[in-house]
């Protein structure tokens, strides 16, 4: 990377890529806590329009190269190598929860691009962290790139529904996830011959079951509710297919238990399989725990 190209990189994008998000936004002024010391209040100001920065803590400022040299205690050549490694011109970053400003009040999150799974290493890492292998992800997931109502660029995975996508990503703190629906809420159905169906609450649980049972698809029909509020509509669909029995893999929280009881009542020949992940909120939480501890329970 040369100096001219490096200066095209937005400082805010670079800071986001290394896990730093603004604590305050005032128009084009983004305020950050200094990454080089403990700040009681944000002292690093980034001017979005000028693409410049100033640290009120030590009275220094400049362009993106000056900032990288300061943060990494390196020279100009080292700063260029560092920027080349993060590849900001070709990727996005996982942002922290966004800060609402009045000027963005009427905007909406918008999908900018949908790609096949496997192009973005950060997305792949996120999916692997949820216990899902690449082979399944390539079949069932898409890479979704969006611009949020706050103007931030964000990417994650999308699970297609008849009315849009269920979207999921992780913030840069690696602790919190961001989920939303693009389009209208709708269940996702995979139909197979027969009188039985497997019911899952969310797509991570469905994919977790495939990993757990070492399958790429199930012989029976499957419904992923994508929201327990759709349980009645899903039941209408199930009955329209002449299906009379269900295998239930719903969450172990209050809403999940209520949904399980609903289907056990409406489809009396059904079975509850949430005992597989007893002690965990859902199938995916169980799967991640099993993989983190280096073992997998055998099916059944």
C-alpha positions in Angstrom: 0.0 0.0 0.0 1.3 3.5 -0.8 0.8 6.8 1.0 -1.8 8.1 -1.4 -4.0 5.0 -1.0 -3.5 4.9 2.8 -4.9 8.4 3.1 -8.1 7.4 1.4 -8.9 5.1 4.4 -11.4 6.6 6.8 -9.8 6.9 10.3 -13.1 5.8 11.9 -13.1 2.7 9.7 -9.6 1.9 10.9 -10.4 2.4 14.5 -13.5 0.2 14.1 -11.4 -2.5 12.6 -9.2 -2.7 15.7 -12.2 -2.7 18.0 -12.6 1.0 18.9 -16.0 2.7 18.6 -17.0 6.3 19.2 -18.4 7.1 22.6 -20.0 10.3 21.3 -20.9 11.6 17.9 -21.5 15.4 17.3 -22.1 15.9 13.6 -18.9 15.0 11.8 -16.9 14.9 15.1 -16.4 11.4 16.5 -15.0 11.1 20.0 -13.1 8.1 21.3 -11.4 7.0 24.5 -7.7 7.0 23.9 -6.4 3.5 23.1 -2.9 4.5 24.5 -4.0 5.3 28.1 -7.0 5.2 30.4 -9.4 8.0 29.7 -12.1 9.2 32.2 -13.7 11.0 29.2 -13.2 10.7 25.5 -10.1 12.7 24.4 -9.4 11.5 20.9 -11.4 13.5 18.3 -11.8 12.3 14.7 -13.1 14.8 12.1 -15.0 12.6 9.6 -15.1 15.3 6.8 -11.4 16.2 7.0 -10.4 12.6 7.9 -8.1 13.9 10.6 -7.6 13.3 14.3 -6.5 15.2 17.4 -5.7 13.8 20.9 -6.4 16.4 23.5 -4.5 14.2 26.1 -1.1 14.8 24.5 -1.8 17.6 22.0 -0.9 15.6 19.0 -2.9 15.0 15.8 -2.7 14.5 12.0 -3.8 12.1 9.3 -4.3 8.3 9.5 -0.6 7.5 9.0 0.3 9.7 11.9 -2.2 7.9 14.0 -1.1 4.4 13.0 2.6 5.4 13.7 1.6 6.6 17.2 -0.6 3.6 18.1 1.9 1.0 16.9 5.1 2.9 17.8 6.4 2.5 14.2 7.7 4.5 11.3 6.0 5.3 8.0 6.9 2.0 6.3 5.6 0.1 9.4 2.3 2.1 9.3 1.8 1.2 5.6 2.4 -2.4 6.3 -0.1 -2.3 9.3 -2.8 -0.8 7.1 -2.2 -3.3 4.4 -2.7 -6.1 6.9 -6.1 -4.9 8.0 -7.2 -4.4 4.4 -9.7 -1.8 5.2 -10.4 -0.9 1.5 -11.9 -4.4 0.9 -13.6 -5.3 4.2 -16.0 -3.9 6.8 -15.7 -4.1 10.6 -18.0 -5.4 13.3 -19.2 -2.3 15.1 -20.3 -1.8 18.7 -23.9 -1.0 19.4 -24.6 2.2 17.5 -25.1 5.7 18.9 -28.4 7.3 17.9 -28.4 10.8 16.5 -31.4 12.9 15.5 -30.3 13.2 11.9 -30.5 9.5 11.5 -34.0 9.1 13.1 -35.8 8.5 9.8 -33.3 6.2 8.2 -33.5 2.5 8.1 -31.0 -0.3 7.9 -30.5 -1.3 4.3 -29.0 -4.3 2.6 -26.4 -3.2 0.1 -25.0 -6.6 -1.0 -25.8 -10.3 -0.7 -23.0 -12.8 -1.5 -22.5 -16.5 -1.3 -20.9 -17.6 2.0 -17.1 -18.0 2.1 -15.7 -14.7 0.8 -15.3 -12.8 4.1 -12.9 -14.3 6.7 -14.5 -12.4 9.6 -17.9 -13.8 8.7 -16.5 -17.3 8.4 -14.9 -16.9 11.8 -18.1 -15.8 13.4 -20.0 -18.8 12.0 -17.3 -21.2 13.2 -17.5 -19.6 16.6 -21.2 -20.6 16.7 -20.2 -24.2 16.1 -21.3 -24.4 12.5 -18.9 -25.8 9.8 -18.2 -24.2 6.5 -19.9 -27.0 4.5 -23.3 -26.3 6.2 -22.8 -22.5 6.0 -22.2 -22.7 2.3 -25.5 -24.5 1.9 -27.7 -22.5 4.2 -26.2 -19.1 4.8 -25.4 -15.9 2.8 -23.0 -13.1 3.5 -25.1 -9.9 4.0 -23.6 -6.4 3.8 -25.7 -3.5 5.1 -25.6 0.2 5.9 -27.3 0.9 9.1 -29.6 3.8 9.8 -26.7 5.5 11.5 -24.6 5.3 8.3 -22.3 2.6 9.6 -21.2 -0.4 7.4 -21.9 -3.8 8.9 -21.8 -7.3 7.7 -23.0 -10.7 9.0 -24.8 -13.8 8.0 -28.2 -14.1 6.5 -30.6 -17.1 6.6 -33.1 -16.8 3.8 -36.9 -16.8 4.4 -39.8 -16.5 1.9 -40.0 -12.9 2.9 -36.4 -11.8 3.3 -33.5 -12.7 5.6 -32.8 -13.3 9.2 -29.6 -11.4 9.9 -27.0 -12.1 12.6 -23.6 -10.7 13.5 -21.3 -10.1 16.4 -20.1 -6.8 17.7 -16.4 -6.1 18.0 -16.4 -6.7 21.7 -17.0 -10.4 20.8 -19.7 -10.6 23.5 -22.9 -9.2 22.1 -24.7 -10.1 18.9 -26.9 -8.1 16.7 -30.0 -9.7 15.2 -32.7 -8.4 13.0 -35.1 -9.4 10.2 -34.9 -7.8 6.7 -38.3 -8.1 5.1 -41.3 -9.5 6.9 -41.1 -12.1 9.6 -41.8 -15.6 8.1 -41.0 -19.2 9.0 -38.7 -21.2 6.7 -39.9 -24.6 5.6 -38.0 -27.5 4.1 -40.5 -30.0 2.8 -39.9 -33.8 2.4 -42.4 -36.7 1.9 -43.9 -38.1 5.1 -46.1 -37.3 8.0 -43.5 -35.9 10.4 -41.7 -32.6 10.8 -38.9 -31.2 12.9 -39.6 -27.7 14.5 -36.8 -25.3 15.5 -37.0 -21.8 16.9 -34.1 -20.2 15.1 -31.7 -21.0 12.2 -28.7 -21.4 14.5 -30.6 -24.2 16.3 -31.5 -25.9 13.1 -27.8 -25.8 11.9 -26.7 -27.0 15.3 -28.9 -30.0 15.1 -27.4 -30.8 11.7 -23.9 -30.7 13.2 -25.0 -32.7 16.2 -26.6 -35.4 14.2 -23.8 -35.3 11.5 -26.2 -34.5 8.6 -26.4 -31.9 5.8 -30.2 -32.2 5.7 -32.9 -34.2 7.4 -35.1 -36.8 5.8 -38.2 -35.4 7.4 -39.7 -32.0 6.8 -38.4 -29.0 8.8 -39.8 -25.7 9.9 -37.6 -23.0 11.4 -40.0 -20.6 13.1 -37.7 -17.6 13.1 -40.1 -16.2 15.8 -42.3 -18.0 18.2 -45.0 -15.5 17.3 -45.4 -17.4 14.1 -46.3 -20.7 15.8 -50.0 -20.5 14.7 -49.1 -19.7 11.1 -46.6 -22.5 11.1 -49.2 -24.9 12.5 -51.6 -24.0 9.6 -48.8 -24.9 7.1 -48.1 -28.1 8.9 -51.7 -29.2 8.8 -52.0 -28.3 5.2 -49.3 -30.8 4.4 -51.1 -33.6 6.3 -48.4 -33.8 8.9 -49.5 -35.2 12.2 -46.4 -35.5 14.3 -43.5 -33.2 15.2 -40.1 -33.5 16.8 -39.7 -30.4 18.9 -36.3 -28.7 19.4 -37.4 -25.4 21.0 -35.6 -23.2 23.5 -35.5 -24.0 27.2 -36.7 -20.6 28.3 -40.2 -19.6 29.2 -41.3 -18.7 25.6 -39.7 -21.9 24.2 -41.4 -24.1 26.8 -44.8 -22.4 26.1 -44.3 -23.0 22.4 -43.4 -26.6 23.0 -46.6 -27.1 25.1 -48.6 -25.5 22.3 -47.4 -28.0 19.7 -47.7 -31.0 22.1 -51.3 -30.0 22.6 -52.1 -29.3 18.9 -50.1 -32.3 17.6 -50.5 -34.9 20.3 -48.2 -37.5 18.7 -45.3 -35.1 18.9 -42.1 -35.5 21.0 -40.0 -32.9 22.9 -36.3 -33.4 22.3 -35.1 -30.4 24.3 -33.7 -32.8 26.8 -30.7 -33.2 24.4 -29.6 -29.7 25.4 -31.0 -29.7 29.0 -29.3 -27.1 31.1 -28.7 -24.8 28.1 -30.9 -22.1 26.7 -31.0 -23.7 23.2 -29.4 -26.2 20.9 -26.7 -23.8 19.7 -25.6 -22.8 23.2 -25.2 -26.5 24.0 -23.3 -27.1 20.7 -20.8 -24.3 21.4 -20.2 -25.5 24.9 -19.6 -29.1 23.7 -17.1 -27.9 21.1 -15.3 -25.6 23.5 -14.8 -28.5 25.9 -13.5 -30.8 23.2 -16.3 -33.3 23.0 -19.7 -34.0 21.6 -22.4 -36.0 23.1 -23.7 -38.8 20.9 -27.2 -38.4 19.4 -29.9 -39.7 21.7 
